């Protein structure tokens, strides 16, 4: 099952540059976003943070409350304590909480002075009390003792203010972050007492975001129910920047109030429900269209269980969350669901015994389709079987499943250097690209894989456009070479003989594939020698073995290899073989991290077979010097 990186949140952190700059060092943006996530610092109605603005005593009381174990109970602190903070004052509950907990205090004239700017020593005193340090635990008089203790605990790290200075909102970002990683009077790290992970003086930002993110929720009518204003919200849909107007009914969403951020997922799968595990009574996973999904909510578990409204063999639509888990199961949508892809296998008369409904039991064909999102799905339908590699559309509605052959729709052009367009068409955000071959082989690729490639009419089998005229699906024909089997021929034993005019061809090809040594006894002689090669098939049978091109490598890293002044890109699944001994079996699989050009003689084998986006090193053989 496909996973988004750390629930889609770490990807956002990386995009915004929020990760730490090194062990023990935290970037200013990391501190800012951590404080925002906690709700300690919020933007105005327009989302502006106004980091240069001065902070009042009332505002500091709000920040203290958000950084405390009582942040969710402020509503119970509503009555007035001071003559200038009435019961209906916007910060009344926060001020009362801060005073009753002993973090802040009023003045002898019975006022709190909520609009008065707060100084460095006042802020440090309140934070020290939050950490459990009262006056009796300090040495010296106010404010020298308080500032000295704050400095020793690291509260003043990265601050450039001095005694008597007014705190700005930026100063408070540093002060409160430093407080989260400081030691309490009890010897523990304060942030851990709030349930957050703190390691080497750094708050685990991704865990923090996850902990403060609420959801999943289902949009019933395309609207979002949020505890903050939509006008100041940042909205991502399928991990791309979006807007509230793009949200549709049955979209799954999550929100983080501290960040005023919403993550929306329009991710659904429709197909036949064929299995529940570990039991029908209490399932934790479900298999739909041949793909197994984890069940992520109690509601979905009930819906799919034997007590719910769906049974094995039913056609169902799954609403998936940010980790690809099932959030809810619903009846197939009236608009139906359509998949595009290439047939991997298709067998007539192969109805499955694991399905029970009459509609599924009557199915005549079981067809596996590599869909454009890279998922291999299984569909049960009537009609004829399809040859591997055939382009099809699969339409699923309440009335059943229909698989239809699809005509080619070619396109020529050059993919831009940044991978954002093909010819005159831009790629849509989240474009689905599938490279295929005639044998049902497939691989999901991304625009960057095609950057700079010139595609001919034979390279593009089909494409579709979204409502904005951008390419949202693209099916290619052997463009990358990534669908083929690349082998290392470690031995060739030619036992062919001639009996007059009759030639008896018998050749044993010993090769290494996926770390396994295999010998192929063939009655065909291929024009190859030991080294890198590719096996090509037709109608399921070996058609030919073709030699790869070789080059001596001077250096390499995880992406590139150099030979003289020529640079070669490594295949993402490059095979590395270490020569250890003699004979055809004297090789063993290794990793890139185990080899280098200083200790080994390196030979790279790359495809030079005419692929538009090929010419990548597929194998590297390392021989100790």
C-alpha positions as CSV (number, residue, x, y, z in Angstrom):
1,X,0.0,0.0,0.0
2,X,1.3,3.4,-0.9
3,X,2.5,5.6,1.9
4,X,2.9,9.4,1.9
5,X,6.0,10.5,3.7
6,X,5.3,10.8,7.4
7,X,1.6,11.3,6.8
8,X,2.3,13.9,4.1
9,X,3.4,16.3,6.8
10,X,7.2,15.8,6.7
11,X,7.0,16.5,3.0
12,X,5.5,19.9,3.9
13,X,8.2,20.5,6.4
14,X,10.9,19.8,3.8
15,X,9.2,22.1,1.3
16,X,9.1,24.9,3.8
17,X,12.7,24.3,4.9
18,X,11.8,23.6,8.5
19,X,14.1,20.8,9.4
20,X,17.1,21.3,11.7
21,X,20.3,22.5,10.3
22,X,22.5,20.0,12.2
23,X,22.8,18.1,15.5
24,X,22.1,20.6,18.3
25,X,21.4,23.5,15.9
26,X,17.8,24.5,15.1
27,X,17.0,26.8,12.2
28,X,14.9,29.9,12.9
29,X,12.1,28.6,10.6
30,X,12.0,25.3,12.6
31,X,11.4,27.2,15.8
32,X,8.8,29.4,14.2
33,X,6.8,26.6,12.8
34,X,7.0,24.5,16.0
35,X,5.6,27.5,18.0
36,X,2.9,28.0,15.3
37,X,1.9,24.3,15.5
38,X,1.4,24.5,19.2
39,X,-0.8,27.6,18.8
40,X,1.6,29.7,20.9
41,X,1.9,32.2,18.1
42,X,-1.0,32.7,15.7
43,X,-1.4,35.0,12.7
44,X,-4.0,37.7,12.3
45,X,-7.1,37.3,10.2
46,X,-5.0,37.6,7.0
47,X,-2.5,35.1,8.3
48,X,0.3,37.6,8.9
49,X,2.6,36.8,11.9
50,X,3.8,40.3,12.5
51,X,7.0,39.1,14.0
52,X,8.4,42.6,14.6
53,X,5.4,43.7,16.7
54,X,5.7,44.2,20.5
55,X,3.9,41.7,22.8
56,X,1.5,42.8,25.5
57,X,1.0,41.2,28.9
58,X,-2.3,39.8,27.8
59,X,-0.8,38.3,24.7
60,X,2.0,36.8,26.7
61,X,-0.6,35.2,29.0
62,X,-2.2,33.6,25.9
63,X,1.2,32.2,24.8
64,X,1.8,30.8,28.3
65,X,-1.5,29.1,28.3
66,X,-0.9,27.5,24.9
67,X,2.5,26.3,26.1
68,X,1.1,24.6,29.2
69,X,-0.7,21.4,30.1
70,X,-3.9,23.5,30.5
71,X,-4.2,24.8,27.0
72,X,-7.4,22.9,26.4
73,X,-9.1,24.1,29.6
74,X,-8.9,27.8,29.3
75,X,-12.6,28.1,28.7
76,X,-13.2,27.2,32.4
77,X,-11.2,30.3,33.5
78,X,-13.7,32.9,32.5
79,X,-14.3,35.2,35.5
80,X,-12.5,38.5,36.2
81,X,-9.7,39.0,38.7
82,X,-8.7,42.5,37.9
83,X,-10.5,45.8,37.5
84,X,-9.0,46.2,33.9
85,X,-9.7,42.6,32.8
86,X,-13.5,42.2,33.0
87,X,-15.2,38.8,32.4
88,X,-15.9,39.6,28.8
89,X,-12.2,40.7,28.0
90,X,-10.9,38.7,25.1
91,X,-8.0,37.4,27.2
92,X,-9.8,37.1,30.5
93,X,-9.6,33.3,30.7
94,X,-6.0,33.3,29.8
95,X,-5.1,36.0,32.3
96,X,-6.9,34.2,35.1
97,X,-5.2,30.9,34.2
98,X,-1.7,32.5,34.2
99,X,-2.3,34.2,37.5
100,X,-3.9,31.2,39.3
101,X,-1.1,29.0,38.2
102,X,1.4,31.5,39.5
103,X,3.1,32.3,36.2
104,X,2.1,35.9,36.2
105,X,0.8,38.4,38.8
106,X,-1.1,41.7,38.9
107,X,-0.1,45.0,40.4
108,X,-0.8,46.3,43.9
109,X,-3.5,48.7,42.6
110,X,-5.6,45.7,41.6
111,X,-4.9,46.0,37.8
112,X,-3.2,43.6,35.4
113,X,-2.4,46.1,32.7
114,X,-3.2,43.7,29.8
115,X,-2.2,46.2,27.1
116,X,1.2,47.1,28.6
117,X,4.2,45.7,26.7
118,X,6.1,43.0,28.5
119,X,9.8,43.2,29.2
120,X,12.5,40.5,28.9
121,X,12.7,40.1,32.7
122,X,9.0,39.8,33.1
123,X,8.7,37.2,30.3
124,X,11.7,35.2,31.8
125,X,10.2,35.2,35.2
126,X,6.9,33.8,33.9
127,X,8.6,31.1,31.9
128,X,10.8,30.1,34.9
129,X,7.7,29.7,37.0
130,X,6.2,27.6,34.2
131,X,9.3,25.4,34.5
132,X,8.9,25.1,38.2
133,X,11.5,27.7,39.3
134,X,10.1,30.1,41.9
135,X,12.0,32.9,43.7
136,X,13.2,30.5,46.5
137,X,15.1,28.4,44.0
138,X,17.1,31.4,42.6
139,X,20.1,33.2,44.0
140,X,20.1,36.9,44.1
141,X,17.6,39.7,43.6
142,X,15.1,40.5,40.9
143,X,15.7,40.7,38.0
144,X,19.4,39.7,38.0
145,X,18.6,36.3,39.5
146,X,15.9,35.6,37.0
147,X,17.9,36.6,33.9
148,X,20.9,34.6,35.2
149,X,18.8,31.5,35.6
150,X,17.1,31.9,32.3
151,X,20.5,32.2,30.6
152,X,21.9,29.1,32.4
153,X,18.9,27.1,31.2
154,X,19.3,28.3,27.6
155,X,16.1,30.4,27.5
156,X,18.1,33.3,26.0
157,X,19.8,31.4,23.2
158,X,19.5,33.2,19.9
159,X,17.9,36.3,21.6
160,X,19.5,39.7,21.1
161,X,17.5,41.6,23.7
162,X,18.7,42.8,27.1
163,X,17.3,43.7,30.5
164,X,14.5,46.3,30.2
165,X,13.9,45.6,26.5
166,X,10.4,45.0,25.3
167,X,9.8,41.6,23.8
168,X,8.7,41.2,20.2
169,X,6.8,38.3,18.7
170,X,10.0,37.0,17.2
171,X,11.7,37.1,20.6
172,X,8.8,35.1,22.0
173,X,9.3,32.5,19.2
174,X,12.9,31.9,20.5
175,X,11.9,32.2,24.2
176,X,9.1,29.6,24.0
177,X,11.0,27.2,21.8
178,X,14.0,27.3,24.2
179,X,11.5,26.7,27.0
180,X,10.3,23.5,25.4
181,X,13.8,22.1,25.3
182,X,14.9,23.4,28.7
183,X,15.0,21.4,32.0
184,X,12.3,21.8,34.6
185,X,13.1,22.1,38.3
186,X,12.4,18.4,38.5
187,X,15.2,17.6,36.0
188,X,13.0,16.6,33.0
189,X,12.8,18.3,29.6
190,X,9.7,20.5,29.6
191,X,8.5,19.6,26.2
192,X,8.4,15.9,27.1
193,X,6.0,16.7,29.9
194,X,3.6,17.9,27.3
195,X,3.9,14.7,25.3
196,X,6.3,15.9,22.7
197,X,9.6,14.3,21.6
198,X,12.7,16.3,22.3
199,X,16.1,14.9,21.1
200,X,19.5,16.7,21.4
201,X,17.8,20.0,22.1
202,X,15.4,19.7,19.2
203,X,11.7,19.3,19.1
204,X,10.7,16.4,16.7
205,X,8.8,18.6,14.3
206,X,7.1,16.0,12.3
207,X,5.8,14.2,15.4
208,X,4.7,17.6,16.8
209,X,2.7,18.3,13.6
210,X,1.2,14.8,13.6
211,X,0.2,15.1,17.3
212,X,-1.5,18.5,16.7
213,X,-3.2,17.5,13.5
214,X,-6.9,16.5,13.8
215,X,-8.7,14.1,11.5
216,X,-9.7,12.4,9.4
217,X,-13.0,14.0,8.6
218,X,-15.3,13.6,5.6
219,X,-16.5,16.6,3.6
220,X,-20.2,15.9,3.1
221,X,-21.0,18.6,0.6
222,X,-17.6,20.0,-0.4
223,X,-17.4,22.2,2.6
224,X,-14.8,22.2,5.5
225,X,-15.7,22.4,9.2
226,X,-12.8,24.2,10.9
227,X,-12.1,25.9,14.2
228,X,-10.3,28.8,12.4
229,X,-11.1,31.1,9.5
230,X,-11.0,29.7,6.0
231,X,-9.8,33.1,4.8
232,X,-6.5,32.7,6.5
233,X,-6.1,28.9,6.0
234,X,-3.5,27.3,3.8
235,X,-5.1,24.3,1.9
236,X,-3.3,21.4,0.3
237,X,-5.3,18.9,-1.9
238,X,-3.5,15.7,-2.7
239,X,-0.3,17.4,-1.3
240,X,-0.5,20.3,-3.8
241,X,-1.4,23.9,-2.9
242,X,-5.1,24.4,-3.5
243,X,-8.1,26.3,-2.3
244,X,-11.4,25.6,-0.5
245,X,-13.2,25.8,-3.9
246,X,-11.5,22.7,-5.1
247,X,-12.9,20.5,-2.2
248,X,-15.5,17.9,-3.3
249,X,-18.1,15.9,-1.5
250,X,-16.5,12.8,0.1
251,X,-13.0,14.2,0.2
252,X,-11.1,13.3,3.3
253,X,-9.5,16.1,5.2
254,X,-7.3,16.9,8.2
255,X,-6.4,20.2,9.9
256,X,-3.8,21.8,12.2
257,X,-5.3,24.8,14.0
258,X,-1.9,26.1,15.1
259,X,-0.7,26.2,11.5
260,X,-4.1,27.2,10.1
261,X,-3.4,24.5,7.5
262,X,-5.7,21.9,5.9
263,X,-4.7,18.7,4.1
264,X,-7.4,17.4,1.7
265,X,-7.3,14.1,-0.1
266,X,-9.4,13.1,-3.1
267,X,-8.2,9.5,-3.1
268,X,-10.7,6.8,-3.7
269,X,-10.7,3.3,-5.2
270,X,-13.7,1.4,-6.5
271,X,-13.8,-2.3,-7.2
272,X,-14.9,-5.7,-6.0
273,X,-14.4,-6.4,-2.3
274,X,-12.8,-9.9,-2.3
275,X,-11.2,-10.4,1.2
276,X,-11.3,-9.2,4.8
277,X,-8.5,-9.9,7.2
278,X,-8.0,-11.3,9.8
279,X,-11.7,-11.9,10.0
280,X,-15.0,-10.7,8.7
281,X,-16.2,-10.0,12.2
282,X,-13.4,-7.6,13.1
283,X,-11.4,-6.7,10.0
284,X,-8.2,-4.6,10.1
285,X,-7.6,-4.7,6.3
286,X,-9.7,-5.2,3.1
287,X,-8.8,-6.2,-0.4
288,X,-10.5,-4.3,-3.2
289,X,-9.7,-4.7,-6.9
290,X,-6.8,-7.0,-5.9
291,X,-5.1,-4.5,-3.6
292,X,-5.1,-4.7,0.2
293,X,-5.7,-1.6,2.2
294,X,-5.4,-1.1,6.0
295,X,-8.6,0.0,7.7
296,X,-7.9,3.3,9.5
297,X,-11.1,4.1,11.4
298,X,-13.6,2.2,13.5
299,X,-16.4,3.4,11.2
300,X,-14.8,1.8,8.2
301,X,-14.1,-1.4,10.2
302,X,-17.8,-1.6,11.1
303,X,-19.0,-0.8,7.5
304,X,-16.9,-3.6,6.0
305,X,-17.5,-6.2,8.7
306,X,-20.1,-8.9,8.7
307,X,-22.3,-6.5,10.7
308,X,-22.0,-3.7,8.2
309,X,-23.6,-3.0,4.9
310,X,-21.1,-4.6,2.5
311,X,-20.3,-8.2,1.8
312,X,-17.5,-9.9,-0.1
313,X,-18.3,-9.8,-3.8
314,X,-19.9,-6.3,-3.6
315,X,-18.6,-3.4,-5.5
316,X,-17.5,-0.7,-3.1
317,X,-15.9,2.7,-3.1
318,X,-13.2,3.3,-0.5
319,X,-12.3,6.8,0.7
320,X,-8.6,6.8,1.5
321,X,-6.8,9.0,4.0
322,X,-3.4,10.6,3.9
323,X,-1.6,7.3,4.5
324,X,-3.7,5.4,1.9
325,X,-5.8,3.8,4.7
326,X,-9.5,3.3,4.5
327,X,-11.4,6.1,6.2
328,X,-14.9,5.2,5.0
329,X,-16.6,2.8,2.6
330,X,-19.5,4.1,0.5
331,X,-21.7,2.8,-2.4
332,X,-20.1,3.3,-5.8
333,X,-20.6,6.9,-6.8
334,X,-23.3,7.8,-9.3
335,X,-20.6,9.3,-11.6
336,X,-18.9,6.0,-11.6
337,X,-15.1,5.4,-11.5
338,X,-12.8,5.0,-14.5
339,X,-9.3,3.6,-14.6
340,X,-6.8,3.8,-17.5
341,X,-4.0,1.4,-17.9
342,X,-2.2,-1.6,-19.6
343,X,-3.3,-5.2,-19.2
344,X,-0.8,-7.4,-17.4
345,X,-2.9,-10.6,-17.5
346,X,-6.4,-11.6,-18.5
347,X,-8.0,-15.0,-18.1
348,X,-11.4,-16.0,-19.3
349,X,-13.6,-18.3,-17.1
350,X,-11.6,-17.3,-14.0
351,X,-14.3,-16.3,-11.6
352,X,-12.9,-16.2,-8.0
353,X,-14.2,-18.5,-5.3
354,X,-13.4,-15.8,-2.7
355,X,-16.3,-13.6,-3.9
356,X,-19.9,-14.5,-3.1
357,X,-22.3,-12.2,-4.8
358,X,-24.2,-13.5,-7.9
359,X,-22.8,-10.6,-10.0
360,X,-19.3,-11.6,-9.3
361,X,-19.9,-15.4,-9.4
362,X,-21.1,-14.9,-13.0
363,X,-18.0,-13.1,-14.0
364,X,-16.3,-14.7,-17.0
365,X,-13.0,-12.8,-17.1
366,X,-10.4,-11.8,-14.5
367,X,-8.2,-9.0,-15.7
368,X,-5.2,-7.5,-14.0
369,X,-4.5,-3.9,-15.1
370,X,-1.5,-1.7,-14.4
371,X,-3.3,1.6,-13.8
372,X,-1.7,4.9,-14.5
373,X,-1.2,5.5,-10.8
374,X,1.2,2.5,-10.8
375,X,-1.2,0.3,-8.9
376,X,-1.9,-3.3,-10.2
377,X,-5.7,-3.9,-9.8
378,X,-7.8,-6.9,-10.5
379,X,-11.2,-6.6,-12.2
380,X,-13.9,-9.1,-12.7
381,X,-16.1,-8.6,-15.8
382,X,-17.9,-10.3,-18.6
383,X,-16.8,-10.3,-22.2
384,X,-13.5,-11.3,-23.7
385,X,-10.0,-11.6,-22.3
386,X,-7.3,-9.2,-23.4
387,X,-3.7,-9.7,-24.5
388,X,-1.0,-8.5,-22.2
389,X,0.1,-4.9,-23.0
390,X,-3.3,-3.9,-24.3
391,X,-4.5,-0.4,-23.4
392,X,-7.9,-0.5,-21.7
393,X,-10.3,1.6,-19.7
394,X,-12.1,0.1,-16.8
395,X,-15.4,1.7,-15.7
396,X,-17.1,0.7,-12.5
397,X,-20.6,1.7,-11.4
398,X,-23.4,0.3,-9.4
399,X,-24.4,-1.8,-12.4
400,X,-21.0,-3.6,-12.6
401,X,-17.6,-3.5,-14.2
402,X,-16.9,-2.8,-17.9
403,X,-13.4,-3.2,-19.5
404,X,-12.9,-1.8,-22.9
405,X,-10.0,-1.7,-25.3
406,X,-8.6,1.8,-25.9
407,X,-7.3,3.2,-29.1
408,X,-3.8,4.8,-29.2
409,X,-3.7,8.5,-29.0
410,X,-0.1,9.5,-30.0
411,X,1.7,12.8,-29.1
412,X,5.1,14.2,-30.2
413,X,7.2,16.7,-28.5
414,X,10.1,17.4,-26.1
415,X,9.7,17.3,-22.3
416,X,11.0,20.6,-20.8
417,X,14.2,20.6,-18.9
418,X,12.3,21.0,-15.6
419,X,9.9,18.2,-16.4
420,X,6.9,20.6,-16.3
421,X,5.5,20.1,-19.9
422,X,5.5,17.9,-23.0
423,X,5.4,19.8,-26.2
424,X,2.6,22.4,-26.0
425,X,0.9,20.8,-23.0
426,X,1.8,21.4,-19.4
427,X,1.7,18.5,-16.9
428,X,-1.0,18.7,-14.3
429,X,-0.1,18.6,-10.7
430,X,0.1,14.9,-9.7
431,X,0.2,13.7,-13.3
432,X,0.1,9.9,-13.6
433,X,2.7,8.6,-16.0
434,X,3.1,4.9,-16.9
435,X,5.8,3.4,-19.1
436,X,4.7,0.1,-20.6
437,X,5.9,-2.7,-23.0
438,X,4.1,-5.2,-25.2
439,X,4.5,-8.0,-22.6
440,X,2.5,-6.3,-19.9
441,X,5.5,-4.8,-18.2
442,X,5.0,-1.5,-16.5
443,X,6.6,1.1,-14.3
444,X,5.2,4.3,-12.7
445,X,7.5,7.2,-13.4
446,X,7.4,10.9,-12.7
447,X,7.9,14.0,-14.9
448,X,11.5,14.5,-13.8
449,X,12.4,11.0,-15.2
450,X,11.5,12.4,-18.7
451,X,13.2,15.8,-18.4
452,X,14.7,16.8,-21.7
453,X,13.6,13.7,-23.6
454,X,12.3,14.0,-27.1
455,X,9.2,11.7,-27.6
456,X,8.1,10.5,-31.0
457,X,4.6,9.4,-32.0
458,X,5.5,5.8,-31.3
459,X,6.7,6.7,-27.7
460,X,3.3,8.0,-26.5
461,X,0.4,5.4,-26.5
462,X,-2.2,7.5,-24.9
463,X,-2.8,10.7,-22.9
464,X,-5.7,12.5,-21.3
465,X,-6.3,16.2,-20.5
466,X,-7.9,17.7,-17.4
467,X,-10.4,20.5,-17.3
468,X,-7.5,23.0,-17.6
469,X,-6.1,21.4,-20.7
470,X,-3.1,19.9,-18.9
471,X,-1.9,16.3,-19.2
472,X,-3.2,14.4,-16.2
473,X,-2.5,10.8,-17.5
474,X,0.2,9.6,-19.9
475,X,0.9,6.1,-21.0
476,X,4.2,5.5,-22.8
477,X,5.7,2.7,-24.9
478,X,9.2,1.5,-23.9
479,X,10.5,5.1,-23.3
480,X,12.7,4.6,-20.3
481,X,13.8,0.9,-20.6
482,X,12.9,0.5,-17.0
483,X,10.4,-2.4,-17.7
484,X,13.0,-4.8,-19.0
485,X,15.1,-7.5,-17.3
486,X,18.8,-6.6,-17.2
487,X,21.1,-9.5,-16.5
488,X,24.8,-10.1,-16.2
489,X,26.0,-13.0,-18.4
490,X,28.7,-14.7,-16.3
491,X,29.2,-17.6,-18.6
492,X,28.4,-18.9,-22.2
493,X,29.0,-22.5,-23.0
494,X,28.5,-23.2,-26.7
495,X,28.1,-26.9,-27.4
496,X,26.8,-26.5,-30.9
497,X,27.8,-29.1,-33.4
498,X,27.6,-29.7,-37.1
499,X,26.6,-32.9,-38.9
500,X,27.2,-32.2,-42.5
501,X,24.6,-29.6,-43.6
502,X,22.7,-29.9,-40.4
503,X,23.6,-27.5,-37.6
504,X,22.7,-28.6,-34.1
505,X,22.7,-25.4,-31.9
506,X,23.1,-25.9,-28.2
507,X,24.2,-23.0,-26.0
508,X,24.0,-22.7,-22.2
509,X,23.8,-19.1,-21.0
510,X,24.6,-18.6,-17.3
511,X,23.3,-15.3,-16.0
512,X,22.7,-13.4,-12.7
513,X,19.3,-11.8,-12.2
514,X,18.3,-10.3,-8.9
515,X,21.2,-11.9,-7.2
516,X,20.2,-15.4,-8.4
517,X,22.4,-17.5,-10.8
518,X,20.4,-19.2,-13.6
519,X,21.4,-21.3,-16.6
520,X,19.3,-21.1,-19.8
521,X,19.8,-23.9,-22.2
522,X,18.9,-22.6,-25.6
523,X,18.6,-23.8,-29.2
524,X,19.2,-20.3,-30.3
525,X,22.6,-18.5,-30.6
526,X,22.6,-14.8,-29.6
527,X,25.3,-12.4,-30.6
528,X,26.4,-11.6,-27.0
529,X,29.4,-12.2,-24.8
530,X,29.9,-12.3,-21.1
531,X,28.9,-9.0,-19.5
532,X,25.7,-6.9,-19.2
533,X,22.8,-7.8,-21.3
534,X,19.0,-7.4,-21.6
535,X,16.4,-10.2,-22.2
536,X,13.7,-9.3,-24.6
537,X,10.4,-11.3,-24.8
538,X,7.5,-11.6,-27.3
539,X,4.2,-13.3,-26.5
540,X,5.7,-14.6,-23.3
541,X,8.7,-16.3,-24.9
542,X,12.3,-15.1,-25.1
543,X,12.9,-13.4,-28.4
544,X,16.5,-12.3,-28.0
545,X,19.3,-11.3,-25.7
546,X,21.0,-8.0,-26.5
547,X,24.3,-6.8,-25.3
548,X,24.6,-3.6,-23.2
549,X,27.4,-1.1,-23.8
550,X,30.3,-1.0,-21.2
551,X,32.4,1.8,-19.8
552,X,35.2,2.0,-17.2
553,X,34.1,4.2,-14.3
554,X,36.5,6.6,-12.6
555,X,34.1,7.6,-9.8
556,X,30.5,7.3,-8.7
557,X,28.0,8.4,-6.2
558,X,24.4,7.5,-5.5
559,X,23.1,9.1,-8.7
560,X,25.9,9.5,-11.2
561,X,29.1,7.8,-12.5
562,X,32.0,9.4,-14.3
563,X,34.2,8.0,-17.0
564,X,36.8,10.6,-18.1
565,X,34.8,13.7,-18.7
566,X,31.6,11.8,-19.6
567,X,28.8,11.6,-17.0
568,X,26.3,8.7,-16.8
569,X,23.1,8.6,-14.8
570,X,22.6,5.5,-12.7
571,X,19.4,3.5,-12.9
572,X,17.4,3.8,-9.6
573,X,17.6,0.0,-9.3
574,X,21.1,-0.4,-10.6
575,X,22.5,-3.9,-9.9
576,X,26.0,-4.1,-8.3
577,X,28.0,-7.3,-8.5
578,X,31.3,-7.9,-6.7
579,X,33.8,-10.2,-8.4
580,X,34.9,-12.7,-5.8
581,X,36.6,-15.8,-7.3
582,X,36.6,-17.4,-10.7
583,X,34.1,-19.0,-12.9
584,X,30.6,-18.2,-13.8
585,X,29.4,-18.2,-10.2
586,X,32.2,-16.0,-8.9
587,X,30.0,-13.0,-8.3
588,X,27.8,-11.8,-5.5
589,X,25.3,-9.0,-5.1
590,X,26.5,-5.9,-3.3
591,X,25.4,-2.3,-2.8
592,X,26.7,1.0,-4.0
593,X,27.9,1.9,-0.6
594,X,30.3,-1.1,-0.6
595,X,32.3,-0.1,-3.7
596,X,34.4,2.8,-4.8
597,X,36.8,3.6,-7.6
598,X,39.9,3.7,-5.3
599,X,39.7,0.0,-4.2
600,X,37.9,-1.5,-7.2
601,X,38.0,-1.5,-10.9
602,X,34.5,-0.6,-11.9
603,X,32.8,-1.4,-15.2
604,X,29.4,0.1,-15.9
605,X,26.9,-1.4,-18.4
606,X,24.4,0.9,-19.8
607,X,21.5,0.6,-22.2
608,X,22.2,2.1,-25.6
609,X,19.1,0.6,-27.2
610,X,17.3,3.7,-28.5
611,X,15.1,4.4,-25.5
612,X,14.1,8.1,-25.6
613,X,14.8,8.5,-21.9
614,X,17.2,5.6,-21.5
615,X,21.0,5.4,-21.6
616,X,21.3,4.7,-17.9
617,X,23.8,2.4,-16.2
618,X,21.9,-0.8,-15.3
619,X,24.7,-2.9,-13.9
620,X,28.1,-2.2,-12.2
621,X,30.7,-4.9,-11.8
622,X,33.4,-4.3,-9.2
623,X,36.7,-6.2,-9.2
624,X,39.2,-5.7,-6.3
625,X,42.4,-4.0,-7.5
